[in-house]
Amino acid sequence: MSCFLVLLCASFAHAERTPIRYLTFETSYQQVDLLRKMIAEFERQNPDIKVNLEATPDATRIFMTDAAAGTPPDVMYIGPENLGQLVEKRIVQPLDPLVARDNVDMSIYYPQTVEALNFDGSLYAMPIHYSTDNIFYNKDLFDRAGVPYPDETWDWETYRDAATTLTEKLNSPGRKDIYGCLTVDQLLMLASYGVQVWDQETSSITVNTPAAVAALKYTTDLMGKQAPSTAQAMDTNDMQLFMNSKVAMYIGRTWQLPRFMETMGDIRWDVAPVPIGPAGRACIFAVGGNCIAKASKHPEEAWRFAKFYTSVEGQKFMGLQKNCVPAIKELSTDPTYFLSAPPDNIGMYLKAVEYAKIPFPNRSWQNEFQRNVWFPNLALIKLGRLSIEQALKNIDKDGNELIVAYRADQAQFAMIDEGTDSTVFILRLMYVLMALGLVTILVVARSNRRYWEGYAFVGVWIIGFIAFMLGPVIASLYLSFCRYDLLTPPRWVGMANFIELMSDEIFLRSLINTIYFAAVQVPLSLGFALLLAVMLNNKLKGIYTFRAIYYLPALTSGVAIALLWRWIFNPELGLFNSILRFFQVDRLLAVFGVGMPEWLVSPTWAMPSIIIMSIWGGMGASMLIYLAGLQGIPDQLYEAADIDGASKWQKFRNVTIPMLSPSIFFNLIMAVIGSFQVFTTVFVMTSNTAASQEPGGPANSTMVYVLYLYMKGFRDLYMGKACAMAWILFVIILALTLLNTHFSKKWVHYDQV
């Protein structure tokens, strides 16, 4: 009995534990393992709290959407790049009152880390660690080439000269298997040349300067010479190239240390400070910290966890991996937690904090500026599609226009009551729609009492239809006329979203790309599917196996197929170009001064790559429908045609096509709808390539309509514009469907024999 009471009390004590959510985008298994150990220690000291760890690379977006739903994670790992947006949207709470209340000693942290996590004079995240840049170099490759190791005297000219020598001496004539270096991060080069992207005095983007031109020219000139080109770096990254001894040196981040310590094996390597630039030595300063959601249901417990995590005791767990430099000065200089080999010169990361810089201010427009202005223009420079001077002009112009628009939007946002909940607003709208639907049913049912029985029978379905289909559709129509970001209540703006879309170059580009994709993919896909169906409509041995093989791609995951074709289209190692080289097509093209197709890396070839893959993956379903239609054509028609002396082509044209026209029409309608909704293929095949970090690249050459809709709605949180785009797409597809239906009367035959 006593044992039962003990177990009962223990279960009650366990049930009373307060659960809190911790969200982080640090997902390496080593880091997650250390996190779990640290959390276990925290829970041992705080038995009334249960910490639920959520590790995902998409943490920031999840935090935003959960906050919009009113259920944000209590604590989240964050960097300065996202801090401004979260603060300005009132999603995270200031920590100064809690720091003062508990007398937390902030002097134990590097002051740069505390400053980086401040916004308008208030602290919004407790610092965990920081990251800087240094040269990673392979001692074995340097020794083979007879090049001295980099040191503190190196400038950028020395760096380039050494990379040139390494590239020449480590490769045989006519081949480049090993490169001296990689291209240098543009922000680091700009800082090294004294360029400030953001002018504090004028509060504007001022990157269009002669120094900026020189900085970008330096890193661009390395491509294809001392550093691999975008095609040569496709589907790989700086760490893989360095670990495989394919690059002798490159500028890397602190967080890359654990991977090298684990995988480099017998390869001798070390680090050195970044070269000295015209404005001195400079690198990029990145900080990570823990913030607390303003809508947290357990703010006190969340603070206790955040405080423990960033304390000396908590950071002793996290510092063991050397993932970054601990923000606590005491731990950063302790050999147990960071300052120990490898690499031998690890102390360079501590020195780098003195000249490290944060290139962008903590403002909500920072991420959108980088995604929509900064990276696209730099990608055009890298691809040779835009001069450096013109790209910098575009960055200044478009960046400052974006900031002006943000300020206007922020002024309207400031007038919104802080207690207003956007989720409650949408739910109320849904309730109103359901009530209107119920009233409509009652009015209709009053005209005839017998209707009550029918409506009672289908009532549950009608309620579900209104709540989960009709309701969201009408809500999206309303939101298309509003400024809505998921986090604040919608603000009516009339036709502003539609008008702004008409002047949005990327929107227009996405529409043109989608039309191009549909115009090429639909006829080719339907044509090849018909040809395939005719070939498989023969009574041959093993024909069922071939039918299954050709239909298999339609059953396979779209993501898996896209990943497969991404490898096939790799310009250097992919199957497609390997076959072309085997048949010496590259030599034939060289005669005409044309290089091998670079597929997903080239703006010219990227969309054809998507089309080729889509045709291959989309033929199976259409083929099956054609096959069913072919087998339904009566043999008497072909016998009559034989009696009339018709050739095979005449029978195909005058018998097969007319009798198959209903199947062709159905496939045409479905193919047109599907082509305008293409998303998965482009998203997977064009994300995180050497030419573009964002999907839809390179240079927006594969930015299709639904992809841009997704990015507007769920990345930039312009949900009002995303809803407007959805309704424009609906109108386009409806118009094309009605047009096809109208003209089908002239060529679709439903006559039965």
RASULGI-V110759 format. One line per field, one symbol per residue. ss: DSSP state (H for helix, E for strand, L for the rest). phi: phi as a letter, one per 30 degrees, with the letter a starting at -180 (. if undefined). psi: psi as a letter, one per 30 degrees, with the letter a starting at -180 (. if undefined). A space follows every 10 residues. Layout:
ss = ???
phi = ???
psi = ???
This chain:
ss = LHHHHHHHHH HHHHHLLEEE EEEELLLLHH HHHHHHHHHH HHHHHLLLEE EEEEELLLHH HHHHHHHHLL LLLLEEEELH HHHHHHHHLL LELLLHHHHH HLLLLHHHEL HHHHHHLEEL LEELLEEEEE ELEEEEEEHH HHHHHLLLLL LLLLEHHHHH HHHHHHHHHL LLLLLLLLEL LLLLLHHHHH HHLLLLLEEL LLLEELLLLH HHHHHHHHHH HLELLLELLL LLLLLLLHHH HHHLLLELEE EEEHHHHHHH HHHLLLLLEE EELLLEELLE ELEELEEEEE EEELLLLLHH HHHHHHHHHL LHHHHHHHHH HLLLEELEHH HHLLLLLLLL LLLLLLLHHH HHHHLEELLL LLLLLHHHHH HHHHHHHHHH HHLLLLLHHH HHHHHHHHHH HHHHHHHHHH HHHHLLLLLL LHHHHHHHHH HHHHHHHHHH HHHHHHLLLH HHHHHHHHHH HHHHHHHHHH HHHHHHHHHL LEELLLLLLL EELLLHHHHH HHLLHHHHHH HHHHHHHHHH HHHHHHHHHH HHHHHHLLLL LLHHHHHHHH HHHHHLLHHH HHHHHHHHLL LLLLHHHHHH HHLLHHHHHH HLLLLLLLHH HLHHHHHHHH HHHHHHHHHH HHHHHHHHHH HLLLHHHHHH HHHLLLLHHH HHHHHHHHHH HHHHHHHHHH HHHHHHLLLH HHHHHHLLLL LLLLLLLLLL LLLLHHHHHH HHHHHLLLHH HHHHHHHHHH HHHHHHHHHH HHHHLLLLLL LLL
phi = .ddddddddd dddddddddb cccbcdcddd dddddddddd dddddbddbc ccdbcadcdd dddddddddi bdedbbdbce dcdeddddci cccdcedddd dchdddddcd edddddccbh icdcaddcab bbcaddbcdd dddddicddd bdddcddddd dddddddddc bdeibbcbcd acdceddddd ddcidcdccd dchbdbcdbe dddddddddd dddicdbddd ddcdhbbddd dddchcbdaa dbcdddeedd ddcdhdddba bbddddcecj dabcccbbac cbddcedbdd ddddddddec dedddddddd didadeddee ddccedcada ddddcddedd ddddcdbcdb ddbddedddd dcbddedddd dddicbdddd dddddddddd dddddddddd dddddddddd cddddddddd dddddddddd dddddddadd dedddddced dddddddcbd eedddddddd cbcbbicbdd cdbidedddd ddcddddddd ddddddeddc dddddddddd ddddddccdc didddddddd deedcdeddd dddddddedd dccddedddd ddchdddddd dcicddechd dcedcddedd dedddddcde ddeddddddd dcdddddddd ddddiddddd dddccddddc eddddddddd ddddddcebe eddddcdhcd cadddjcdhi dcdcdddddd dddccdicdd ddddddddde dddddddddd ddddddbccc dcc
psi = eeeeeeeeee eeeeffkkkl kkklgjgkee eeeeeeeeee eeeefiffkj kjkjjkfhee eeeeeeeefg ilkekkkllf ffeeeeefgh elkkfeeeee eghkjffflk eeeeefgljh fkkfkkkell kaklkkkjee eeeefhkkkk affkafeeee eeeeeeeeff llkfkjfkle alkkkeeeee efggkjekje efhlkifile eeeeeeeeee ffkfdfllle efgkhaleee eeeghfkell jlleffeeee feffbfkkla lllllkafga kklkjkkklk lkkegkfiee eeeeeeeeeg leeefeefff fhelkkfkee efgkfefeil lllehffffe efffgkljfk lilffeeeee efedeeeeee eefgfkleee eeeeeeeeee eeeeeeeeee eeeffkkffk keeeeeeeee eeeeeeeeee eeeefffkff feeeeeegee eeeeeeefde eeeeeeeeff gljkgfflkk kkgbgeeeee efgjeeeeee eeeeeeeefe eeeeeeeeee eeeeeghkil kgeeeeeeef feffflkeee eeeefeeegk eefleefeee eegheeeeee eggklkkgcf fkfefeeeee eeeeeeffee eeeeeeeeee ffkkfeeeee eeefgkleee eeefeeeeff eeeeeeeeee eeeeefgkee eeeefgkhlf fkeklfakhg fgjleeeeee eeefefhife eeeeeeeeee eeeeeeeeee eefffffkkg kk.
